[in-house]
Amino acid sequence: MKKLMVVDLMNLAFRAYYGFAKEAYLSTDGKPTFMCYGIALGLNRLLRDYQPDYMVIAADGGGKTFRHEMYSDYKSNRKPPPDDFKAQIDGMYEMLAAYGFKVAKVPQVEADDLIGTVATKFASDDLQVQIVSGDKDFMQLVNKNVLIVRHAAEGYTLMGADAVFDKFGVRPDQVVDALAIIGDAADVIPGVKGIGEVGAAALLNAFDTLEGVYANLGSIKTGMANKLAKSQDNAFLSKKLAKIDCAVPMDLDLESYRVPVEGLKRPELTEFYTKIGFKSLIQVADVGNEIPDKFLTTFGDLT
């Protein structure tokens, strides 16, 4: 079976940003490079351990999305990225091009929805989709042909439906209902005040869906039923906000995202490493995809 890896770029970038000692990685002219270094090591591990046939790097398209129109507070607590993060963005894109990877964007579309659309469009019994992200929202996409490559302390880990249940206490098709109840403080999705992951899982194991929960309020303990009743509008709004749009209009030629046959033995990559001062990584060109562990990394589970 061939493999299509879809990488949540900003999730990877922020993990790299917070995963390395800033003062240890500076270019020859004193500019920060630690985030790019971390991304490089993460990509090297993904390429070595999973050997994808295709790789789509997905990024936000910029601008307000349909979720902002639906709920003005959506992601309203997000602060601008730190200056030394923004200073490395151009270098990050230059490095991805040196790897031979293309970045996919659609204006006014979040990376989550782009990833969901790509996964839904291309996953089949002949092509397994592997989504690289620590974002729990992607668990709603998991099925027999769509898996999550999740950051872990000792290398990445591959998550299927059983792992989603172990993590969340619900099936993948129930994850969006769970998020509707739990909410998400990071994205300012309100959910149901006073009910967390354990309570949401218990409700959905009993009544299957958010709609089923609200159709059976009379069968739920009074305290929890009152919380649900008070937050009914927020719960159904939260379900709409948390659901990944898997039908974004887009034209993506999968063959143009094929992983270069030369792997890491690319002159462009060696040139970039030399330019930015990644002296140790220049050696990667000599070993290709048989990369020693010292040239690899993950960043642990930061969620």
TORKERO-684120 format. One line per 8 residues: number of its first residue (from 1); for each residue x, y, z of N, C-alpha, C. Coordinates in nm, 2 decimals. Layout:
// TORKERO-684120
NUM) X/Y/Z/X/Y/Z/X/Y/Z  ...
This chain:
// TORKERO-684120
1) 0.08/-0.12/0.00/0.00/0.00/0.00/0.09/0.13/0.00  0.05/0.22/-0.09/0.13/0.35/-0.09/0.08/0.43/0.03  0.16/0.53/0.06/0.13/0.62/0.17/0.14/0.77/0.14  0.04/0.84/0.18/0.03/0.99/0.16/0.04/1.05/0.30  0.15/1.12/0.33/0.17/1.19/0.46/0.12/1.33/0.44  0.04/1.38/0.53/-0.01/1.51/0.53/0.03/1.58/0.66  0.11/1.68/0.65/0.18/1.74/0.77/0.11/1.87/0.80  0.07/1.89/0.93/0.02/2.01/0.98/0.14/2.10/1.01
9) 0.17/2.19/0.92/0.29/2.26/0.92/0.31/2.35/1.05  0.21/2.43/1.09/0.23/2.51/1.20/0.23/2.43/1.33  0.17/2.32/1.34/0.18/2.23/1.46/0.32/2.19/1.47  0.38/2.14/1.36/0.52/2.10/1.36/0.61/2.21/1.39  0.59/2.33/1.33/0.68/2.45/1.36/0.68/2.49/1.50  0.56/2.50/1.56/0.56/2.54/1.70/0.62/2.44/1.80  0.60/2.31/1.76/0.67/2.21/1.85/0.82/2.22/1.83  0.87/2.25/1.71/1.01/2.27/1.70/1.06/2.40/1.77
17) 0.97/2.50/1.76/1.01/2.63/1.83/1.03/2.61/1.98  0.93/2.54/2.04/0.94/2.53/2.18/1.03/2.41/2.23  1.07/2.33/2.13/1.15/2.21/2.16/1.30/2.22/2.16  1.35/2.34/2.13/1.50/2.35/2.12/1.54/2.47/2.20  1.67/2.46/2.25/1.73/2.57/2.32/1.76/2.68/2.22  1.71/2.80/2.23/1.72/2.90/2.13/1.86/2.95/2.11  1.94/2.96/2.22/2.07/3.02/2.20/2.17/2.92/2.13  2.13/2.80/2.12/2.22/2.70/2.06/2.22/2.69/1.91
25) 2.13/2.76/1.85/2.12/2.75/1.70/2.10/2.89/1.64  2.21/2.94/1.60/2.21/3.07/1.53/2.29/3.06/1.40  2.24/3.13/1.30/2.31/3.13/1.17/2.44/3.20/1.18  2.52/3.20/1.08/2.65/3.27/1.08/2.64/3.42/1.10  2.53/3.48/1.07/2.51/3.62/1.09/2.43/3.65/1.21  2.41/3.55/1.30/2.35/3.57/1.43/2.20/3.56/1.43  2.14/3.52/1.32/1.99/3.51/1.32/1.95/3.37/1.38  1.83/3.37/1.44/1.78/3.24/1.50/1.75/3.14/1.39
33) 1.79/3.01/1.42/1.76/2.90/1.32/1.71/2.78/1.39  1.69/2.79/1.52/1.65/2.67/1.60/1.52/2.60/1.56  1.42/2.68/1.52/1.30/2.63/1.47/1.32/2.54/1.34  1.39/2.60/1.25/1.42/2.53/1.12/1.50/2.40/1.15  1.59/2.41/1.24/1.67/2.29/1.28/1.58/2.18/1.33  1.49/2.22/1.42/1.39/2.12/1.48/1.30/2.06/1.37  1.25/2.14/1.28/1.17/2.09/1.17/1.24/2.00/1.09  1.37/2.03/1.06/1.45/1.94/0.97/1.47/1.80/1.04
41) 1.50/1.80/1.17/1.51/1.67/1.24/1.38/1.60/1.24  1.27/1.67/1.26/1.14/1.60/1.26/1.11/1.54/1.13  1.13/1.62/1.02/1.11/1.57/0.89/1.19/1.45/0.86  1.32/1.45/0.90/1.41/1.34/0.87/1.36/1.21/0.94  1.31/1.23/1.06/1.25/1.11/1.13/1.13/1.05/1.05  1.04/1.14/1.01/0.92/1.10/0.94/0.96/1.03/0.81  1.06/1.08/0.74/1.10/1.02/0.61/1.16/0.88/0.64  1.24/0.87/0.74/1.31/0.75/0.77/1.21/0.64/0.82
49) 1.13/0.68/0.92/1.05/0.58/0.99/0.92/0.54/0.91  0.87/0.63/0.82/0.74/0.60/0.76/0.75/0.59/0.61  0.86/0.64/0.55/0.89/0.63/0.40/0.76/0.66/0.32  0.70/0.78/0.33/0.59/0.81/0.25/0.62/0.82/0.10  0.52/0.79/0.02/0.53/0.80/-0.12/0.50/0.95/-0.17  0.41/1.01/-0.09/0.37/1.15/-0.12/0.37/1.23/0.01  0.39/1.35/0.01/0.39/1.44/0.12/0.33/1.57/0.09  0.22/1.60/0.16/0.15/1.73/0.14/0.18/1.81/0.27
57) 0.24/1.93/0.26/0.26/2.01/0.38/0.15/2.12/0.38  0.06/2.11/0.48/-0.06/2.20/0.48/-0.04/2.32/0.57  -0.08/2.43/0.53/-0.08/2.56/0.61/-0.21/2.63/0.60  -0.23/2.72/0.69/-0.35/2.80/0.69/-0.34/2.90/0.57  -0.46/2.93/0.51/-0.46/3.01/0.39/-0.47/3.16/0.42  -0.48/3.19/0.55/-0.49/3.33/0.59/-0.63/3.39/0.57  -0.66/3.49/0.65/-0.79/3.56/0.65/-0.89/3.49/0.74  -1.00/3.55/0.75/-1.11/3.49/0.84/-1.18/3.38/0.76
65) -1.22/3.28/0.84/-1.29/3.16/0.78/-1.44/3.16/0.81  -1.51/3.06/0.76/-1.65/3.05/0.79/-1.67/3.04/0.94  -1.58/2.99/1.02/-1.60/2.98/1.16/-1.60/3.11/1.23  -1.52/3.21/1.18/-1.52/3.34/1.23/-1.66/3.41/1.21  -1.71/3.38/1.09/-1.84/3.44/1.06/-1.95/3.37/1.14  -1.94/3.25/1.18/-2.03/3.18/1.26/-2.02/3.22/1.41  -1.90/3.25/1.45/-1.88/3.28/1.59/-1.76/3.38/1.60  -1.79/3.50/1.64/-1.69/3.61/1.63/-1.58/3.59/1.73
73) -1.60/3.51/1.84/-1.50/3.49/1.94/-1.40/3.37/1.90  -1.43/3.31/1.79/-1.34/3.19/1.75/-1.20/3.23/1.74  -1.11/3.16/1.81/-0.97/3.19/1.82/-0.93/3.33/1.86  -1.02/3.40/1.93/-1.00/3.54/1.96/-0.89/3.56/2.06  -0.85/3.45/2.13/-0.74/3.47/2.24/-0.61/3.44/2.18  -0.59/3.41/2.05/-0.46/3.38/1.99/-0.37/3.50/1.99  -0.25/3.49/2.04/-0.16/3.60/2.04/-0.07/3.58/1.91  -0.02/3.69/1.86/0.07/3.69/1.75/0.19/3.60/1.78
81) 0.25/3.53/1.68/0.37/3.45/1.71/0.48/3.53/1.76  0.57/3.48/1.84/0.69/3.56/1.89/0.77/3.61/1.77  0.85/3.71/1.80/0.93/3.77/1.69/1.03/3.68/1.63  1.09/3.59/1.72/1.19/3.50/1.67/1.13/3.38/1.60  1.00/3.36/1.62/0.93/3.26/1.54/0.91/3.32/1.40  0.86/3.44/1.39/0.83/3.50/1.26/0.95/3.52/1.18  1.07/3.55/1.25/1.19/3.57/1.18/1.24/3.45/1.11  1.19/3.33/1.14/1.23/3.21/1.08/1.14/3.15/0.97
89) 1.03/3.22/0.95/0.92/3.17/0.86/0.98/3.16/0.71  1.05/3.26/0.67/1.10/3.26/0.53/1.20/3.14/0.51  1.29/3.13/0.61/1.38/3.02/0.61/1.32/2.88/0.61  1.21/2.87/0.69/1.13/2.75/0.69/1.08/2.71/0.55  1.02/2.81/0.48/0.97/2.78/0.35/1.08/2.75/0.25  1.19/2.82/0.26/1.30/2.79/0.18/1.36/2.65/0.20  1.36/2.61/0.33/1.41/2.47/0.36/1.31/2.37/0.30  1.18/2.39/0.32/1.09/2.29/0.27/1.10/2.27/0.11
97) 1.13/2.38/0.05/1.15/2.38/-0.10/1.28/2.30/-0.13  1.38/2.32/-0.04/1.50/2.24/-0.06/1.48/2.09/-0.04  1.39/2.05/0.04/1.36/1.91/0.06/1.28/1.86/-0.06  1.23/1.95/-0.14/1.15/1.91/-0.26/1.00/1.90/-0.22  0.96/1.96/-0.11/0.82/1.96/-0.07/0.74/2.09/-0.11  0.62/2.07/-0.14/0.53/2.18/-0.17/0.44/2.21/-0.05  0.41/2.34/-0.03/0.32/2.37/0.08/0.18/2.41/0.01  0.08/2.34/0.06/-0.06/2.36/0.01/-0.13/2.46/0.10
105) -0.19/2.56/0.03/-0.27/2.66/0.10/-0.40/2.69/0.02  -0.50/2.72/0.08/-0.62/2.77/0.02/-0.67/2.90/0.09  -0.68/3.01/0.02/-0.72/3.14/0.09/-0.85/3.12/0.18  -0.84/3.17/0.30/-0.95/3.17/0.39/-0.99/3.03/0.43  -0.90/2.94/0.43/-0.93/2.80/0.47/-0.82/2.76/0.57  -0.86/2.71/0.68/-0.77/2.66/0.78/-0.70/2.53/0.74  -0.58/2.51/0.78/-0.50/2.39/0.75/-0.58/2.26/0.79  -0.66/2.27/0.90/-0.74/2.15/0.94/-0.83/2.11/0.83
113) -0.90/2.20/0.77/-1.00/2.17/0.67/-0.93/2.13/0.54  -0.82/2.19/0.51/-0.74/2.14/0.39/-0.70/2.00/0.41  -0.65/1.97/0.53/-0.60/1.83/0.56/-0.72/1.73/0.56  -0.83/1.77/0.61/-0.95/1.68/0.61/-0.99/1.66/0.47  -0.99/1.76/0.38/-1.03/1.74/0.24/-0.94/1.65/0.17  -0.80/1.67/0.19/-0.71/1.58/0.12/-0.72/1.44/0.17  -0.74/1.42/0.30/-0.75/1.28/0.35/-0.88/1.22/0.29  -0.99/1.29/0.29/-1.11/1.23/0.24/-1.10/1.20/0.09
121) -1.04/1.29/0.02/-1.03/1.27/-0.13/-0.94/1.16/-0.17  -0.83/1.14/-0.10/-0.73/1.04/-0.15/-0.72/0.91/-0.08  -0.77/0.90/0.05/-0.76/0.78/0.12/-0.84/0.67/0.05  -0.78/0.55/0.04/-0.84/0.43/-0.02/-0.77/0.31/0.03  -0.82/0.19/-0.01/-0.75/0.07/0.03/-0.62/0.06/-0.04  -0.59/0.14/-0.14/-0.46/0.14/-0.21/-0.37/0.25/-0.16  -0.42/0.35/-0.09/-0.34/0.47/-0.04/-0.38/0.50/0.10  -0.29/0.48/0.19/-0.31/0.51/0.33/-0.27/0.66/0.36
129) -0.36/0.73/0.42/-0.33/0.87/0.46/-0.28/0.87/0.60  -0.16/0.94/0.62/-0.11/0.96/0.76/-0.10/1.10/0.79  -0.18/1.15/0.89/-0.18/1.29/0.92/-0.09/1.32/1.04  0.01/1.40/1.02/0.11/1.43/1.12/0.07/1.56/1.19  0.02/1.54/1.32/-0.02/1.65/1.40/-0.04/1.60/1.54  -0.02/1.69/1.64/-0.06/1.66/1.78/-0.20/1.72/1.81  -0.27/1.77/1.71/-0.40/1.83/1.73/-0.51/1.72/1.74  -0.58/1.72/1.85/-0.67/1.61/1.88/-0.79/1.62/1.78
137) -0.82/1.73/1.72/-0.93/1.75/1.63/-0.92/1.65/1.52  -0.80/1.61/1.47/-0.79/1.52/1.36/-0.83/1.38/1.39  -0.85/1.35/1.52/-0.90/1.21/1.55/-1.03/1.18/1.49  -1.11/1.29/1.46/-1.24/1.26/1.40/-1.23/1.21/1.26  -1.11/1.22/1.20/-1.09/1.17/1.06/-1.05/1.03/1.05  -1.01/0.97/1.16/-0.95/0.83/1.16/-1.05/0.73/1.11  -1.00/0.65/1.02/-1.07/0.53/0.98/-0.97/0.42/0.93  -1.01/0.32/0.87/-0.91/0.21/0.83/-0.81/0.26/0.74
145) -0.83/0.37/0.66/-0.73/0.42/0.57/-0.68/0.56/0.60  -0.72/0.61/0.72/-0.66/0.74/0.77/-0.62/0.72/0.91  -0.49/0.74/0.93/-0.43/0.73/1.06/-0.36/0.86/1.10  -0.33/0.87/1.23/-0.26/0.99/1.28/-0.12/0.95/1.32  -0.03/1.03/1.28/0.11/1.02/1.32/0.13/1.12/1.43  0.13/1.08/1.55/0.13/1.17/1.67/0.27/1.18/1.74  0.30/1.30/1.77/0.43/1.32/1.84/0.43/1.25/1.98  0.53/1.18/2.01/0.55/1.12/2.14/0.69/1.13/2.19
153) 0.71/1.10/2.32/0.84/1.13/2.38/0.95/1.05/2.31  0.93/0.93/2.27/1.03/0.84/2.21/0.99/0.81/2.06  1.00/0.91/1.98/0.96/0.88/1.84/0.81/0.91/1.82  0.77/0.91/1.69/0.63/0.93/1.66/0.55/0.80/1.69  0.42/0.81/1.70/0.34/0.69/1.72/0.22/0.70/1.63  0.18/0.58/1.57/0.08/0.57/1.47/-0.05/0.54/1.54  -0.16/0.62/1.52/-0.28/0.61/1.59/-0.39/0.57/1.50  -0.46/0.46/1.53/-0.58/0.41/1.46/-0.70/0.43/1.55
161) -0.81/0.37/1.52/-0.93/0.38/1.59/-0.92/0.34/1.74  -0.85/0.23/1.76/-0.83/0.18/1.90/-0.76/0.28/1.98  -0.65/0.34/1.92/-0.57/0.44/2.00/-0.66/0.56/2.03  -0.74/0.60/1.93/-0.83/0.71/1.96/-0.92/0.69/2.08  -0.98/0.57/2.08/-1.07/0.53/2.19/-0.99/0.53/2.32  -0.86/0.48/2.32/-0.78/0.48/2.44/-0.75/0.63/2.49  -0.74/0.72/2.39/-0.70/0.85/2.43/-0.82/0.93/2.47  -0.94/0.91/2.40/-1.05/1.00/2.42/-1.17/0.93/2.48
169) -1.17/0.80/2.48/-1.29/0.73/2.53/-1.41/0.71/2.44  -1.39/0.75/2.31/-1.50/0.74/2.22/-1.44/0.70/2.08  -1.53/0.66/1.99/-1.49/0.62/1.86/-1.45/0.74/1.78  -1.37/0.73/1.67/-1.34/0.84/1.59/-1.46/0.92/1.54  -1.57/0.85/1.50/-1.69/0.92/1.45/-1.76/0.99/1.56  -1.72/0.97/1.69/-1.79/1.04/1.80/-1.70/1.16/1.85  -1.58/1.17/1.79/-1.49/1.28/1.85/-1.55/1.42/1.84  -1.61/1.45/1.72/-1.66/1.58/1.71/-1.77/1.61/1.81
177) -1.85/1.51/1.84/-1.96/1.52/1.95/-1.89/1.54/2.08  -1.78/1.47/2.11/-1.71/1.49/2.23/-1.66/1.63/2.24  -1.60/1.68/2.14/-1.55/1.82/2.14/-1.66/1.92/2.16  -1.78/1.89/2.11/-1.89/1.98/2.12/-1.93/1.99/2.27  -1.91/1.89/2.35/-1.94/1.89/2.49/-1.82/1.95/2.57  -1.70/1.90/2.54/-1.58/1.94/2.61/-1.55/2.09/2.58  -1.56/2.13/2.46/-1.51/2.26/2.41/-1.36/2.26/2.39  -1.31/2.38/2.36/-1.16/2.39/2.34/-1.12/2.53/2.37
185) -1.06/2.54/2.49/-1.01/2.68/2.53/-0.92/2.74/2.43  -0.83/2.66/2.37/-0.73/2.72/2.28/-0.80/2.79/2.16  -0.91/2.73/2.11/-0.98/2.79/2.00/-1.10/2.87/2.04  -1.12/2.88/2.17/-1.24/2.95/2.22/-1.37/2.89/2.17  -1.38/2.76/2.17/-1.50/2.68/2.15/-1.56/2.65/2.28  -1.69/2.71/2.30/-1.74/2.71/2.44/-1.77/2.57/2.50  -1.83/2.48/2.42/-1.87/2.35/2.48/-1.98/2.36/2.59  -1.99/2.26/2.67/-2.08/2.26/2.79/-2.00/2.29/2.91
193) -2.03/2.40/2.98/-1.96/2.43/3.10/-1.98/2.33/3.21  -1.86/2.28/3.26/-1.87/2.19/3.37/-1.86/2.04/3.34  -1.85/2.01/3.21/-1.84/1.87/3.16/-1.71/1.85/3.09  -1.62/1.76/3.13/-1.49/1.74/3.07/-1.49/1.61/2.99  -1.37/1.56/2.96/-1.35/1.44/2.87/-1.42/1.32/2.93  -1.41/1.30/3.06/-1.47/1.17/3.12/-1.62/1.18/3.11  -1.68/1.29/3.14/-1.82/1.30/3.13/-1.87/1.29/2.99  -1.80/1.36/2.90/-1.85/1.35/2.76/-1.84/1.21/2.71
201) -1.73/1.14/2.74/-1.72/1.00/2.69/-1.84/0.91/2.75  -1.87/0.93/2.88/-1.98/0.85/2.94/-2.11/0.88/2.87  -2.14/1.01/2.84/-2.26/1.04/2.77/-2.27/0.98/2.63  -2.16/0.99/2.56/-2.16/0.94/2.42/-2.16/0.79/2.42  -2.10/0.72/2.51/-2.10/0.58/2.52/-2.25/0.53/2.55  -2.32/0.62/2.62/-2.46/0.58/2.65/-2.56/0.62/2.54  -2.54/0.73/2.48/-2.64/0.79/2.38/-2.58/0.81/2.24  -2.46/0.78/2.22/-2.40/0.77/2.08/-2.36/0.90/2.02
209) -2.45/1.00/2.02/-2.43/1.13/1.95/-2.47/1.24/2.04  -2.43/1.36/2.00/-2.48/1.48/2.08/-2.63/1.49/2.07  -2.68/1.46/1.95/-2.83/1.47/1.94/-2.90/1.36/2.03  -2.83/1.25/2.04/-2.89/1.15/2.13/-2.88/1.18/2.27  -2.78/1.25/2.31/-2.76/1.30/2.45/-2.88/1.40/2.48  -2.90/1.49/2.39/-3.01/1.59/2.42/-3.15/1.53/2.41  -3.16/1.42/2.33/-3.29/1.36/2.33/-3.32/1.28/2.45  -3.22/1.26/2.54/-3.24/1.17/2.65/-3.20/1.24/2.78
217) -3.22/1.37/2.79/-3.19/1.45/2.91/-3.26/1.40/3.03  -3.38/1.34/3.01/-3.46/1.29/3.12/-3.40/1.17/3.19  -3.31/1.10/3.11/-3.24/0.98/3.16/-3.11/1.01/3.23  -3.07/1.13/3.23/-2.93/1.17/3.28/-2.95/1.23/3.42  -2.85/1.21/3.50/-2.85/1.26/3.63/-2.88/1.41/3.63  -2.95/1.46/3.73/-3.00/1.60/3.73/-2.89/1.70/3.71  -2.79/1.69/3.79/-2.68/1.79/3.78/-2.62/1.80/3.64  -2.59/1.69/3.58/-2.53/1.69/3.45/-2.64/1.74/3.35
225) -2.76/1.69/3.36/-2.87/1.73/3.27/-2.89/1.88/3.27  -2.88/1.94/3.39/-2.90/2.09/3.40/-2.78/2.16/3.33  -2.66/2.11/3.34/-2.55/2.17/3.27/-2.57/2.16/3.12  -2.61/2.05/3.07/-2.64/2.03/2.93/-2.75/2.12/2.88  -2.86/2.13/2.96/-2.97/2.22/2.92/-2.93/2.36/2.91  -2.85/2.41/3.01/-2.81/2.55/3.01/-2.72/2.58/2.89  -2.65/2.48/2.84/-2.55/2.51/2.73/-2.58/2.45/2.60  -2.71/2.42/2.58/-2.75/2.35/2.46/-2.71/2.42/2.33
233) -2.74/2.55/2.33/-2.71/2.63/2.21/-2.55/2.63/2.19  -2.48/2.64/2.29/-2.33/2.64/2.28/-2.28/2.50/2.23  -2.35/2.40/2.28/-2.30/2.26/2.24/-2.32/2.24/2.09  -2.43/2.28/2.04/-2.45/2.26/1.89/-2.37/2.35/1.81  -2.35/2.47/1.86/-2.26/2.57/1.79/-2.12/2.51/1.79  -2.08/2.45/1.91/-1.94/2.40/1.92/-1.92/2.28/1.83  -2.03/2.20/1.80/-2.01/2.09/1.71/-1.99/2.14/1.57  -2.05/2.25/1.53/-2.03/2.30/1.40/-1.89/2.36/1.39
241) -1.84/2.42/1.49/-1.70/2.48/1.49/-1.60/2.37/1.49  -1.62/2.26/1.56/-1.52/2.16/1.58/-1.51/2.06/1.46  -1.62/2.06/1.39/-1.62/1.96/1.27/-1.53/2.01/1.16  -1.44/1.92/1.12/-1.35/1.96/1.01/-1.43/1.95/0.88  -1.41/2.05/0.79/-1.48/2.06/0.66/-1.39/1.97/0.57  -1.45/1.87/0.52/-1.38/1.78/0.43/-1.42/1.79/0.28  -1.47/1.91/0.25/-1.52/1.93/0.11/-1.48/2.07/0.06  -1.35/2.11/0.10/-1.30/2.24/0.05/-1.28/2.23/-0.10
249) -1.33/2.33/-0.17/-1.30/2.33/-0.32/-1.16/2.35/-0.34  -1.09/2.26/-0.40/-0.95/2.27/-0.43/-0.91/2.18/-0.54  -0.80/2.22/-0.61/-0.75/2.13/-0.72/-0.60/2.09/-0.68  -0.59/1.97/-0.63/-0.46/1.92/-0.59/-0.41/1.80/-0.67  -0.31/1.82/-0.75/-0.25/1.71/-0.83/-0.16/1.63/-0.74  -0.20/1.51/-0.70/-0.12/1.44/-0.60/0.02/1.40/-0.65  0.03/1.38/-0.78/0.17/1.34/-0.84/0.27/1.46/-0.81  0.22/1.58/-0.81/0.31/1.69/-0.79/0.36/1.70/-0.64
257) 0.31/1.61/-0.55/0.35/1.61/-0.41/0.42/1.48/-0.38  0.47/1.41/-0.49/0.55/1.29/-0.47/0.68/1.32/-0.40  0.72/1.24/-0.30/0.84/1.26/-0.23/0.96/1.23/-0.33  1.05/1.33/-0.34/1.16/1.31/-0.44/1.23/1.18/-0.43  1.26/1.11/-0.54/1.32/0.98/-0.54/1.46/0.98/-0.48  1.53/1.09/-0.48/1.66/1.10/-0.42/1.66/1.12/-0.27  1.54/1.13/-0.21/1.53/1.14/-0.07/1.60/1.26/-0.02  1.69/1.24/0.08/1.77/1.35/0.14/1.90/1.38/0.06
265) 1.93/1.30/-0.04/2.05/1.32/-0.12/2.02/1.43/-0.23  1.99/1.55/-0.18/1.95/1.65/-0.27/2.06/1.77/-0.26  2.11/1.81/-0.37/2.21/1.92/-0.37/2.15/2.05/-0.31  2.01/2.07/-0.34/1.95/2.19/-0.28/1.95/2.19/-0.13  1.93/2.07/-0.07/1.92/2.05/0.07/2.06/2.08/0.13  2.16/2.02/0.07/2.30/2.04/0.12/2.34/2.19/0.11  2.29/2.25/0.00/2.32/2.40/-0.01/2.25/2.48/0.09  2.13/2.44/0.13/2.06/2.52/0.23/2.12/2.49/0.37
273) 2.15/2.37/0.40/2.22/2.34/0.53/2.35/2.42/0.54  2.42/2.43/0.43/2.55/2.50/0.43/2.53/2.65/0.45  2.43/2.70/0.38/2.40/2.84/0.39/2.36/2.88/0.53  2.28/2.80/0.59/2.22/2.84/0.72/2.31/2.80/0.84  2.41/2.71/0.81/2.50/2.67/0.92/2.47/2.55/0.99  2.39/2.46/0.93/2.35/2.33/0.99/2.46/2.23/0.95  2.58/2.24/1.01/2.69/2.17/0.96/2.67/2.02/0.99  2.61/1.98/1.10/2.59/1.84/1.13/2.50/1.77/1.03
281) 2.40/1.85/0.98/2.30/1.79/0.89/2.35/1.78/0.75  2.46/1.84/0.72/2.52/1.83/0.58/2.56/1.68/0.56  2.59/1.61/0.67/2.63/1.47/0.67/2.51/1.38/0.62  2.39/1.43/0.64/2.27/1.35/0.61/2.27/1.32/0.46  2.32/1.41/0.38/2.33/1.38/0.23/2.41/1.26/0.20  2.51/1.22/0.29/2.59/1.11/0.27/2.53/0.98/0.30  2.43/0.98/0.39/2.36/0.86/0.43/2.22/0.84/0.37  2.17/0.94/0.31/2.04/0.93/0.25/1.93/0.90/0.35
289) 1.84/0.81/0.33/1.73/0.78/0.42/1.77/0.68/0.53  1.90/0.63/0.53/1.94/0.55/0.64/2.00/0.64/0.75  1.92/0.72/0.81/1.96/0.83/0.90/1.99/0.78/1.04  2.11/0.81/1.10/2.13/0.78/1.24/2.04/0.86/1.33  2.01/0.80/1.45/1.92/0.87/1.54/1.96/1.01/1.58  2.09/1.04/1.58/2.14/1.17/1.62/2.09/1.28/1.53  2.04/1.24/1.41/2.00/1.34/1.32/1.84/1.35/1.31  1.78/1.29/1.41/1.63/1.28/1.42/1.58/1.34/1.55
297) 1.45/1.38/1.55/1.39/1.42/1.68/1.24/1.41/1.66  1.18/1.41/1.78/1.04/1.45/1.80/1.04/1.54/1.92  0.92/1.59/1.95/0.92/1.69/2.06/0.83/1.66/2.17  0.79/1.53/2.18/0.70/1.50/2.29/0.56/1.54/2.27  0.47/1.50/2.36/0.33/1.54/2.34/0.30/1.67/2.42  0.29/1.78/2.35/0.28/1.91/2.41/0.13/1.95/2.43  0.04/1.87/2.38/-0.10/1.90/2.40/-0.15/1.89/2.54
